[in-house]
């Protein structure tokens, strides 16, 4: 009897051991898959063309004990076309050598043609439904050929996971030019008044960086693209876009050059920016009081200047930049500072009376600016030039 019990015990133990092993038979081993890093969407002549950048995981974990083994491929890009977005993706699968895992997809780049003709609807709908993708996928627009954008790698042979497109907040905290936007924020912006989304507009800089082996192309942020779910409204780039940063509540720091009354140019760093937008409704007239408060640090000072007057000149320059970006937005029928949403949040009754397709009519006089800049110090507490 005792021998039988021991026999049954070992038999049960063997069966219980087999079950966990059987549960792993249908798993996908990580080293046998390729990992999507970036997705590009183009549209020409009635056809979608999708570009897929896959990440080289070996660049993520370099070991001192491992040899280089010769030249290493930093990035690989595949592409395929079809009349629909999902069909183009499945056509790409036909040439894929291994299963593509989408869980690490970091960013999507839309060409200007894609935004103009088909918008973001089909792409976002598919990404939102697919089980592997996340909402933290960064969104960009560009005029550049995607075949060139996706082979532009970070400096010093870093992994593409550390590129400007994959990890935009790393540079935004140092220079807060254009705030990055992810898929979650895009969906919210399109759902809320005035049903427009503002995404960073990128280009390729061919001369900004060089290496000991020659030139090195780099991705740079040029400005913003304003689009609805269906079509692109337009882009605002270069100097026309620099006022956008002063209206961002996520602003961290950025530089500004101001010409002082004494005639010299002074470089400052703006920090601790606070923005308040208050809608004012009088009968059928609607305008917005915008208050911007910031602290400034003198970055470069080569001549003595009156610091009080310098603060005033800085306020004037910020005001000029904010208005220039705002009026450029009006020229493409875009509410770049989302004033319609500000009214919707504060006074929905007035918004309902004034809105048309989720937006309220705006003019150059719809915005009233009150800007206060406080000069904190000259970096190391110096308010005078280092060298006289």
Beta strands, then each sheet from edge to edge (+ up, - down):
strand 1: 33-44
strand 2: 47-55
strand 3: 75-82
strand 4: 99-101
strand 5: 107-111
strand 6: 138-142
strand 7: 197-211
strand 8: 214-227
strand 9: 232-237
strand 10: 253-259
strand 11: 265-282
strand 12: 285-300
strand 13: 355-356
strand 14: 359-360
strand 15: 367-377
sheet 1: 3+ 2- 1+ 4+
sheet 2: 3+ 2- 1+ 5+ 6+ 7+ 8- 9+
sheet 3: 10+ 11- 12+ 15+
sheet 4: 13+ 14-
end
